[in-house]
């Protein structure tokens, strides 16, 4: 039976609810590459173990990935705020190997974002093609709740959570905080969770 904590209270999530696990940007560059997030390696290794034990309990798993062209607007050389990272068809854009191994044999799908050089897309919902596919999956799989985690908690996880909450409702989301390392130590994500009374796990 699933237990969820929210502002000190405990709720039981129905055993038969169709759930989707959304893993945000578990890519090499955010772990030990061009733009590493503190604590990301341990968090993603722990997430790999979680997926091995619980992945098949979800109706579907979606993995989002930055997939930038070299001319992407977010890069410092192009006037952005980040060093080049997750460039398409490079090792930095690939999934963290332990997590990739954990996903083998499971029903999962990778959705790309940030593949338009002129657009910054922290949230998967800001990519038109990915948004359409995610909406279609949610409908086809009759998803009733979403567990979300990934990198970084204060950027792409937070923005995906914000957009998803507006579309589906904040009550449909649960954040796996142990697997959501943040650059700011978790402050921004925690504030939004408390503001919207979102469940954590």
C-alpha positions as CSV (number, residue, x, y, z in Angstrom):
1,X,0.0,0.0,0.0
2,X,1.4,3.4,-1.0
3,X,1.8,6.0,1.8
4,X,2.3,9.7,1.0
5,X,3.2,12.5,3.4
6,X,1.9,16.0,3.0
7,X,2.5,18.7,5.6
8,X,2.9,16.2,8.4
9,X,-0.2,14.2,7.5
10,X,-0.3,10.7,6.0
11,X,-2.4,9.7,3.1
12,X,-2.9,6.3,1.5
13,X,-2.9,6.3,-2.3
14,X,-5.2,3.7,-3.8
15,X,-3.4,0.5,-4.8
16,X,-5.2,0.3,-8.1
17,X,-4.4,3.8,-9.3
18,X,-2.7,4.0,-12.6
19,X,0.6,5.8,-12.0
20,X,3.2,7.3,-14.3
21,X,6.8,7.7,-13.2
22,X,8.3,10.9,-14.7
23,X,12.1,11.0,-14.4
24,X,13.5,14.4,-15.4
25,X,16.9,14.7,-17.2
26,X,18.9,11.8,-15.6
27,X,21.8,12.5,-18.0
28,X,25.6,12.2,-17.7
29,X,26.3,15.9,-18.0
30,X,24.1,16.7,-15.0
31,X,25.8,14.0,-12.9
32,X,29.5,13.9,-13.6
33,X,29.8,16.0,-16.8
34,X,29.6,19.5,-18.0
35,X,27.0,20.7,-15.5
36,X,27.0,18.5,-12.5
37,X,24.4,19.0,-9.7
38,X,25.5,18.4,-6.1
39,X,24.4,15.0,-4.9
40,X,23.2,13.9,-8.3
41,X,25.3,10.7,-8.6
42,X,24.1,9.2,-5.3
43,X,20.5,10.3,-6.0
44,X,20.5,8.7,-9.5
45,X,22.2,5.5,-8.2
46,X,19.5,5.3,-5.5
47,X,16.8,6.0,-8.1
48,X,18.2,3.1,-10.2
49,X,17.6,0.8,-7.2
50,X,14.1,2.3,-6.8
51,X,13.3,1.6,-10.4
52,X,14.5,-2.0,-10.2
53,X,12.2,-2.6,-7.2
54,X,9.2,-0.5,-8.2
55,X,9.3,0.3,-11.9
56,X,6.9,-2.4,-12.9
57,X,4.3,-1.0,-10.5
58,X,3.8,2.0,-12.8
59,X,1.6,1.8,-15.9
60,X,4.4,3.7,-17.8
61,X,7.7,5.4,-17.2
62,X,8.6,8.6,-19.0
63,X,12.2,9.9,-19.0
64,X,12.8,13.5,-20.2
65,X,16.1,14.5,-21.7
66,X,17.7,17.7,-22.7
67,X,18.8,17.3,-26.3
68,X,20.5,20.5,-27.4
69,X,22.0,21.6,-30.7
70,X,25.4,23.1,-30.4
71,X,23.9,26.5,-31.1
72,X,21.4,26.4,-28.3
73,X,20.4,29.7,-26.8
74,X,21.0,28.5,-23.2
75,X,24.8,28.1,-23.7
76,X,27.2,30.8,-22.5
77,X,28.8,31.2,-26.0
78,X,25.3,32.0,-27.4
79,X,24.3,34.5,-24.7
80,X,22.8,32.0,-22.3
81,X,23.6,31.2,-18.6
82,X,24.9,27.6,-18.8
83,X,28.0,25.9,-20.2
84,X,27.3,23.7,-23.2
85,X,25.6,20.5,-21.9
86,X,23.5,17.6,-23.2
87,X,24.5,18.2,-26.8
88,X,22.6,15.9,-29.1
89,X,24.4,12.7,-29.9
90,X,27.2,13.1,-27.3
91,X,27.9,11.0,-24.3
92,X,26.8,13.9,-22.0
93,X,23.3,13.6,-23.3
94,X,23.0,9.9,-22.6
95,X,21.2,8.4,-19.6
96,X,23.1,7.7,-16.5
97,X,24.3,4.0,-17.0
98,X,23.0,2.5,-13.8
99,X,19.5,4.0,-14.4
100,X,19.6,2.9,-18.1
101,X,20.4,-0.6,-16.9
102,X,17.6,-0.5,-14.4
103,X,15.1,0.5,-17.1
104,X,15.9,-2.4,-19.4
105,X,13.0,-4.6,-20.0
106,X,10.5,-2.1,-18.6
107,X,7.9,-0.1,-20.5
108,X,9.4,3.4,-20.7
109,X,9.8,6.2,-23.2
110,X,12.3,9.0,-23.7
111,X,11.0,12.4,-24.5
112,X,13.3,15.1,-25.7
113,X,13.2,18.9,-25.0
114,X,15.5,21.8,-25.7
115,X,16.0,20.6,-29.3
116,X,15.1,23.9,-30.8
117,X,18.2,26.2,-30.7
118,X,16.0,29.3,-30.1
119,X,14.0,28.0,-27.2
120,X,14.8,27.2,-23.5
121,X,12.6,24.4,-22.3
122,X,13.2,23.5,-18.6
123,X,9.8,21.8,-18.6
124,X,8.9,18.9,-20.9
125,X,5.5,20.5,-21.4
126,X,7.2,23.5,-23.2
127,X,8.3,21.2,-26.0
128,X,5.3,20.9,-28.4
129,X,6.0,17.4,-29.6
130,X,6.9,16.0,-26.2
131,X,3.8,17.7,-24.6
132,X,1.5,16.1,-27.2
133,X,3.1,12.7,-26.6
134,X,2.9,13.0,-22.9
135,X,-0.8,14.1,-23.0
136,X,-1.5,11.2,-25.3
137,X,0.2,8.7,-23.0
138,X,-1.7,10.1,-20.0
139,X,-4.9,9.5,-21.8
140,X,-4.1,6.1,-23.3
141,X,-2.7,4.7,-20.0
142,X,-5.5,6.4,-18.1
143,X,-3.0,7.9,-15.7
144,X,-4.4,8.9,-12.3
145,X,-1.3,10.1,-10.6
146,X,2.3,11.1,-11.4
147,X,5.4,10.4,-9.4
148,X,8.1,12.9,-10.5
149,X,11.8,13.2,-9.7
150,X,15.1,13.9,-11.4
151,X,17.7,16.7,-12.1
152,X,17.7,19.5,-11.1
153,X,15.0,19.8,-8.5
154,X,15.1,23.6,-8.6
155,X,15.0,23.9,-12.4
156,X,13.7,21.2,-14.8
157,X,11.9,19.2,-12.1
158,X,10.3,22.3,-10.6
159,X,9.2,23.7,-14.0
160,X,7.8,20.4,-15.2
161,X,5.9,20.0,-11.9
162,X,4.5,23.6,-12.2
163,X,3.3,23.0,-15.7
164,X,2.0,19.5,-14.9
165,X,0.1,20.8,-11.9
166,X,-1.6,23.4,-14.1
167,X,-2.6,20.9,-16.6
168,X,-3.6,17.9,-14.5
169,X,-3.9,19.4,-11.0
170,X,-1.4,19.5,-8.2
171,X,-3.3,16.8,-6.4
172,X,-2.2,14.3,-9.1
173,X,1.5,14.7,-8.4
174,X,3.8,13.3,-5.8
175,X,7.5,14.3,-5.6
176,X,10.2,11.7,-4.9
177,X,12.4,14.1,-3.1
178,X,15.3,11.7,-2.4
179,X,15.8,11.4,-6.2
180,X,15.5,15.2,-7.0
181,X,18.9,16.8,-6.2
182,X,18.9,20.6,-6.5
183,X,21.5,23.3,-7.1
184,X,19.9,25.4,-4.3
185,X,19.7,22.5,-1.9
186,X,16.0,21.9,-2.4
187,X,14.7,25.3,-1.3
188,X,12.7,26.3,-4.4
189,X,11.2,22.8,-4.9
190,X,10.2,22.6,-1.2
191,X,8.6,26.0,-1.3
192,X,6.4,25.0,-4.3
193,X,5.5,21.7,-2.7
194,X,4.3,23.5,0.4
195,X,2.5,26.2,-1.5
196,X,0.5,23.7,-3.5
197,X,0.2,21.1,-0.8
198,X,1.8,18.5,-3.1
199,X,2.5,15.0,-1.7
200,X,6.1,13.9,-1.2
201,X,7.5,10.5,-1.0
